[in-house]
Amino acid sequence: MDKLLIRGGRQLRGEVLISGAKNAALPELCAALLSDRPVTLHNVPRLNDVTTMLKLLRNMGVAAERNDNGTVHLDAGALHTPEAPYELVKTMRASVLALGPLLARFGKARVSLPGGCAIGSRPVDQHIKGLQAMGAEIVVEHGYMVAGLAGGRRRLHGARITTDMVTVTGTENFLMAAALADGETVLENAAQEPEITDLAEMLIEMGAKIEGHGTRRIRIQGVEKLGGCTHGVVADRIEAGTFLCAVAATGGEVLLRHGRADHLDAVIEKLREAGAQVEAVEEGIRVRSQGRLKAQSFRTTEYPGFPTDMQAQFMALNVIAEGTSTVTETIFENRFMHVDEMLRLGARIQTDGKVAVIEGVRQLSGATVMATDLRASASLVIAGLVAEGETLVDRIYHLDRGYDRMESKLRGLGADIERVAGRAEHQP
């Protein structure tokens, strides 16, 4: 099992290219199911979840080719099996995104209940509730969502859908399903993330009629058929935020090419308050940091608030910052699993339910730590970059699910980091 060996204490300097967003690429790959015409996606990141999704699509009968430049060519014209089996999606919660497109185009689907990171409950009941409002019949049996159309209907029909909570994947599923439904669908309490806006723009390029994406209310007028398109995946704001935190923690100066500062307002505001210099430039985002920063308290919430996907990485900055900070996690109940591993590095953190109190220390010391989920992995890498001595991060398969060659990009910025295989024990 691969691990990352990090020798800390180096500042980061140079340029790094921000990859396409995982959370945009996965639903956009599923969107190709809506059409029998070819779809081309550019800027698709090289991630394990993307590889899994391509396997899933091929298993359905989709022709899918990926080249080394981040371009994926898809053709769902000969799709023959509207099913997402457990053995292909057990490690990836995004499998639920196949449900809406398959129902919309074929009127039936059999999709395994999703897997993924163990960071808390991710119920699919909101997906089922919304699609039922559009005329779907869905039962859950033997670990699968088995779906068809009620009353012998040929297509889903428009509906007003109000979810009990803001759900990103739910909003994406409803967007895709409504694109081919009869009549108008109105999504209330819709998620506003940039990845949803990017998906909506792709669907519009395919011929969908969508208004209001990026707001709490989205209107979709269903069309009879969607065509193909060529679309570039939006830059990954969480990867960009992770590198921003890494530079802020280690010190140095880095240009994040293709980074979108307007997608990271809440994170950038906290970084500036901590003492880092962050500015939007024509090429992306430039960040500078020197000396010990000031700890910042924050509370995670839905976009455009502070993202839960950046909580662990910013905590890695707080543990070596000056002062005491409070971090409140409101989205997932198990998203402090990185805390115990940070304690092994010398951090001072106390947790009580959804709240973590961090007392900043001047120096961390290297140790062997274990990644527990995707963003926890990134936080431990950042902590290892500033720790004295060697840090070995185990179970980095979590990291590979959401970051495109992170160690290579960090090495290009001057970090002393390498991927090692088969090292069962290590004494830093």
N, C-alpha and C positions, 0 to 999 in steps of 0.2 A: 504494500500500500504506500503510495507516494506521500512524502512529507516535505515541508519547507524548512530549510536550515537558514537562519538569519543571524548575521553578526551585526549588532546594532551600533549606533553612534555616528552614522554618516548623514550629512545633509543631502537633500534631493535637489538636483539642478538639471535644467534642460527642458525638453519638450516631450509630451506624451500624447498619443492619438487616442481620443475617446471613442470607443466602439459603439455600434448600434445597441439600442436598449433591448435587453432580454424581454422585458415586460411589454414591449411593443412587437418584437419579432414573433413571439409565440402566438398571440392572437392573429397576427397578420398572416402567418403560415396557415392557420386554420381558416382564415377568410378565403383562401384559394379554393376551399371546398364549395363555396357558393356559386362558382362559375364553371362552365365546361370549356372556357377559353384559357389560354396560357397566361400565367402571372409571373412576373419577374420582380424579385426583391433584391435591392442592393444594401450594402452596409449591414449584412446579417452577421452577428457575432459568432465566433467559434466557441460554442459552449456545449456542455454535455446535454443540457435540456433541449437545445436546438437539435442536436443529433438524435435524441430520443423522439422529438416531435417529427422529424423527417422519417424515422423508422416507422412511426405510427401511420403517417400519411401514405407511405409506400405500401404498408400492409393493407390499407384500404383500397389500393389500386391507383394511387396518384403517382404520376411520373414526377420524380423530384431529383434534380441534379444541383450539386453545390460545387463551386470552384474555390480556389485558394484566395480569391480577391474579395470574398464576402458576398458573392452573388449567388442567389438560388433561383432556379427556373422550376416552375410548378405547372402541372397540367392535370386537372381533376376530371377531364373529359371522359375517362374510362373507369371512373371509380365504381367498384363492384361490392365492397364490403363496408357498410356504414357502421363500423364497430371500433371501439377503442378498448382492446383487451387489457386485463390487469397486468399481465407479464410485461407489457410494453410501457405502461404508465405508472407503475407502482412507486417510482421515485419522483414523479412530477405531477404536481397539483394542477398544472395548466391543461391537463387532459380534459377537464370539464369544458374547455372552450370549444371542443368539437361538437358538443351537444346541440347548440343553437344552429350552427350552419348545416349540420346533417338533417335536422328536423325541417329547416326552412327549404332545403333543396330536394330532399328525398322523402320527407314525411315520416321518417323513422330513424331510430338510432339506438345503439346499445353501447353505453359508455361506462367504463369502470369508475367507481368512486375513486377520487384522486388521492395520491400520496404526496410526498414532498418533505419539507423541513418540519421537525417536531417543535414548532414554536407556538402552538396553540390551536384551538379549534378553528376550522375553516368550513363552516357548514354549507352544504349545497342546497339547503332548503329554499333559499332566496332565488336561486336559479330555477328550481322546480316550480315554485310559486309563480314566478313571472311568466315562464313558458306555458304553464297551465292557463294563465289569463289570456294567452294568445291562441288557445284551442288545442294545446297538447295534452295527451294522456300519458302520465309518467308514473311508473311503479319502481320501487327499489327492491330488488330481489337478488339474493346470492352475491351481494357486493357490486351489483350493476344497476345503473339507471336505464330502464327499458322504456323507450318513448315511441309514441305514434300520434296520429291525429284523431281527435274525437269526432264522432258522428259521420265518419266516412268523408270528411273534408279533404280537399285536394291540397290546400295550403293553410298555413297559419294565418290568423287574422289579427289586425291591429288591436291594441288595447292600451289603456292607461295603467302603467305599472309603477307602484310606489313601494320601494323596498323598505324593510324594517330598519335597515342600517345601510350606510354607504358601502357598496361593494364594487370593487374595480372589475373583477372577472365577471360578476353578474351584469354590470353595465355593458361590458364587451360582448357577452353572450346575447343580450337583448338587442344590441345594435345590429349584430350580424343576422340574427333571426328576423328582426323587423324589416331588414332591407328587402326581403323577398316575401313579406306578408301582404295580405290583402288589406288595403286601407292604411290609416294613420296609427302609429304607435307613439305614445308620449311617455318618456321616462322621467319620473319625478325622483328627487333625491339621488340623482345620477352622480357618479364619481367624476371628478374634474381633472384627473391626472393628464399630463402631456401625452402619455402613451395612448390614452383613449382618444384624444384629439387626433393623434397620428393615425390610429386605426380608422377613425371616421373619415379622414382625408383620403386614405387609401380606398375605402368603400365608395366615396364620391367619385374617385377616379375610375372606378369600375362601373359607375352609372347609378349609384344609390342617391337618394334624395334625403339629406340630413341637414338639420339646422340646430343650432344651440350647443353643439359639442364644445366642451370646455366650461359649461355652466351646469347648474343643478337641474335644468330642464332641457331635455333633448327631444326633438320632434323628428320622426322618420316617416316618410311616405313610401310605402312599399311599391316596388316595381316588379314587372313580370319576369325580368331576366337581368342578370349582371354580366358584364363582359370582362375581358382581361385588363391588365394594367402593368405599368412599370413604376415601382415605388421605392424610395429610399427610406430605410428605417431611421427614425429619429435617434439622436445621440443619447447615450445612457446617462441620465442625470445622477443615478446612484453611483455608477463608476466614477463620474466626475467628482461627486461629493466625497467619495472615499479618498481619491487622490488629493483633494483639497485638505482633508483632515490629516492625511499622511504628511504633507508638506508643512502644515501648520505645526504638527507635533515635532518633526525632525529639524525644522528650519530649512532655509534655502529659497530657491525661486524656480518656478516651473510654469510653463505655458501648457494649458490643456487644450489642444487643438480640437475644434468642433464642439467643445463644451458649451452648454447653453446656460448662461448666468440667470436668464429670466425664468428658468425652471427650478432654480435653487435659492430663491429669495430668502426663505426662512433660515436655511443653513448658512448662507453667506452673511446674513445679518449677524448671526451668533459668532461666526469666525471673526468678523470685523470688531465686534464688541470684545472678543478675546484678545485682540491685538494684532491679528494677521491683516495683511493688505491684500484685498481681493478686488479685481476690476475686470469688467467686461471689455474685451478688445475685439477687433475685427476678426482675428483668427480663432477666438474662443474665450478662455478665461485665463488670466494671469494671477498667480498667487505668490506672495512673498511673506516670509516669516523669519524673525530673528529674536532669540532670547526666549525666556519662559513666558508663556501666555497666561491670561487670567481665566480661571474656571468660569463656566457659564451654565446656569440652570436652564432647563427647557422641558417642554411637555410635548409628546408626540400627538399628532392628530391628522385628520385627512387633509389631502392637498387642498389649498396651497399652504397648509401649516407645516410644522416640522415633521418630516417623514419618519415613520417607524423603521424604514429600511436604512436610516442613517443614525439611529440611536446608538448602536454598539460602537460605530466608528468614532462618533463624537465623544463617547464615554472614554475611549482610548486616549483622546486628547485631554480630557478632564483629569484623568488619573495622574498626569504629570504636570498639570497646570497649577498656578498659584491660587490657593484658596479652596473653599468648600463649595460644592455644587449639588443640586438636587435634580435628578432625572425622573420624570414621571412617564410611564409607558401606558397608553390608553387603548392601544389597538390589539395587541396579542398578549395573552396572559403568561406565556412562558418565555418571554424574550429577554430575560436576564440570565440565561444559562452561561453566557460568557463571563459572568462575574467571578465565579469560582476559579476559572482559569486565569483571569487577571490577578487574582489574589496570589496565585503561585509565582507571579512575576514581581510581587511586592506592592501591588496596589492596595489602597485602603478604601474599601467599599462596604457599606452595610445596606441590606435590602429589607424592605417590609412591604410585602404585597407588590403593588404596582410602582413603588417608589424606591429609588436607590440614592443614597447619600454618599458622595465621593469626597474624600479628603485628599487633596493633591499632594503628591510626594515629588521630591526633586529628581529621583532616579529609580528606574526599574532595573531588575536583575534578570538575566536570561534564565530560562528553565524550559522543560518539556511541557507543552500544553496540548490540549485536544480541542479541535473545532467541533461544535455541536450543531451548527446550522450555517447557512450561507453568510449572513452578515456578521455573525460571531467570528467566522473565519477571518474576515477582513479586519475586524477590530484587533484580533490577536496578531495579525501581520503588522499592523501599525504599532502596536505595543512592542513587538519584537524589534522594529526598526529603531526604536529609541532606547531599548533596554541595553544595559551593559553586559557584554559577553555574548554568548550564543543562545538563541531560542530555537527550539524545534517544534513546529506546528504540525500535529498529527491530524489525520482524517481530512485532508484538504480536498477530497472529492466534493465536499460541500462547496468549496471555493470555486472549483471548476464548473459548477452548475451555473454560476452567475458572473464570473469574471473571465474575460478573454485574455489569457496568457499574462496574468498579473505579475508573476515573478520576472518575466522577460521585460515588461514595461518598467518595473521598478529598477531592474538592473541597468536599464538604459538611462535611468536618472541618477545612477551612482550608488544604489543600494548594494550591499553585500548579501545577496540572497540566492539560493540555489535549490532546485528540486532534487530530492534524494529518494531512492527507492529501496525498500526492503531493510531498512534499519530498525530493527525491533526495539533497541534500547540506545540511549544516547546520554552521555554525561557532559553537560555544558561546562 
